[in-house]
Amino acid sequence: MKKIVNLIFVGMYLSLSFSQTIYNGESSFDWDTGWFGDEGDFEAIFSLEDILAGEYSGSLAVTWPDSVGATHIFIPSIEPADTSGFLYNLFLMYMKDSDGIIEPQTWDVGAMDAIDFENLDALMMYREDVDSVLIAGLINPFLTGEADFSDMEASLLPMIIDLALESYVPINGEITLDEVTGSGFLGSFDGSFIMASSVSFMTISNGSFGHTIPGSEFLPGIPQSLTATVSGTEVDLNWTLNDDWFTSNYYVYHSNMANDGFEYLASVDATTSTVIHNDPLDGNNYYYITAANLVAIESNPSNTAMVFVEASTYNMGDVNMDDTINVLDIVILVNFILDQAEPTELQFELSDLNGDGGLNVLDIVQLVNIILEQ
């Protein structure tokens, strides 16, 4: 169970594709139920040291735009409810900026008769002793990219309704976004809450939150000992794996020039230390790699490895590289031209018979002539 929550907060470093952004940070408040002096505090502060020690606590913020120009902010925060690693206290906030640009403002949060994401501007919710599996079900879709941001009512609403049945929800309250910068935001909140299932009341005060986009403090180490070896018409790349906690992926870059023209070639996960380049260029091939964390912030480049690849032994027109030029090569070339298939760099070179840098009917004519002249 604990590993599920571990994945959640490791995932706090992730920036999703398209326009969604994930931040990490902290959220805290004081609470008072008014019964026999029952009071306490909630504190969810992201700490790398705690995560490495197996103690999970922290606050996550997700922002995303919608199709009508509004921007949404969803902030789940958790703290351990006990030392078991199975139960957590969960505090949720949601805000919508209808103008599309996140800026300082205040949202009034009222009684929630129903949760309607199309019209809802803000909500708060606090629930104690939540199972880690339920928390993972709520948060993981944001981290994995599975959340349907085009229809958040369908994606998020069922889970929130399920949580709300045993949660403190606001009778009244406020959420204030006090400061917004290019790297994050700060805010405050308070309110009076009720748990409908037990008719229990709670006052939340001195609430504060702050979230930032992770930065270079989580930069992976520089990959070491990159080597490149020719194997037939392939190049095998190998390196030493980083032993730091931050490395999530390795990015491989390639060029036919020593100090210029490097382009992205491939990426592999943090447990993989080899890549096979199936389609190297004729002549010198240069490679370097970087290590990247979960928000794709890359380390400085590794050493550069160079190998010389012999010129292709295939004849021009042998598109499928079977050492025979025939009608099969014409069929494959036609598929390339019609975008029914994607040629490798070597296949493109063998297909571009007139050397004009493109594949078209003129190459088919020359290929037919080669076959007829055999």
Steps between C-alpha positions, in 0.01 A plus 500: 500500500771747594664461161187639336540827684873497430422498129265792548759729650783388279259590222469852635804583287316415181386761249226361283469540128296773332414785742465329836765577760574329830653687795618377839489687829322516832164562663416547869221616729364484856171323569255505790186288533370691801437179691681460832796699376561263207743689279815445300688593189558367150841528339587362158849617411692347214838381624749303295666378819169362630428322172843339499434389858166348400285764671257640248334836533454786263282717285447482127351763270374439147397779262337458161301709248163404358336549162316819602805691622488435875793366702449244776710441814470172691699460825498167688709492819570203727660434838540162673209423732713253696830316469362201306548651156148391402285793616530868414313821571395667175422867434373603156466842342372591155482844338405622153625824345246582231730757338751230411803664661577399857518823702449613862133484599259365762240228458199464731435136587144419602290200591530222246153366421651342188832515324458639152836560333343699220380767742712441809765764569661362817480224757678372811473158660671331796489130580692304761627140487482453123637174361807548281333310213220757487754783500691335217178467300436871539849630423669248270292587188650849511853363528465237227319722249188281513278779634256628238550874526235560235234362737614539860146454628504142372861438608510658846142537619423134590809473720430832674137405565620173651744687723242763596271249669737473797677836468473841656362733230465879531196683622685820416859603449754669279801406290735785413777485246737760642800483268563354154839479328636324196610207714210458742247658735416565868163524668287471813163357601256452790143393556228327699444135408246226565508122463147412395521130590560575868382862525847598624636851465855623451661841471811532285722805556848627417495300178786558258639336187798552273605312187784528250616325185791272590834632384869435480529390863389161372748490211637151429871426484691502171498151341843338492705275271298516179640264234395435139577178313422406140314171461432429133287790382402598855666698777478373858511771769576416863556709814512476879168551679468793740458407865309819595132504588404768246575327169181395323616465139804518278485699174726402210621758246670437165685695231741444211703800619721513807376826653178591321175368360406268787139385489287294735522130415333300777412482869506210746403466864735531797567125518623468140863563408506406132349623173538350152509749213358299211556759231832683544636734236777402265831628635556652844219475755514698826287438809446641847235438765338699780314390812157654557274524802122456491440854373748441217763732643824362359848470640806626318607272212710190548825445318465481121549158342593467131501206259560470127238306308596351164306624202190294432557181303147521360443614143289802420145383442524204739238662719423192711872417528466136393792524250254475211336784309155399380131588507491472881724805517255688276209408728687619810607824329140570398394449863763751611379756246134450602593527871382144557837418659790696650849439355806480719785736418675224306184400314443864407856520366455182293163625368605852400639386167516845340658654810256790529434449872144379451314185404267534203395353165840584346662252738247236394589559134871457571435188709298345216786577261751330734283186512451493120873539439594202718 
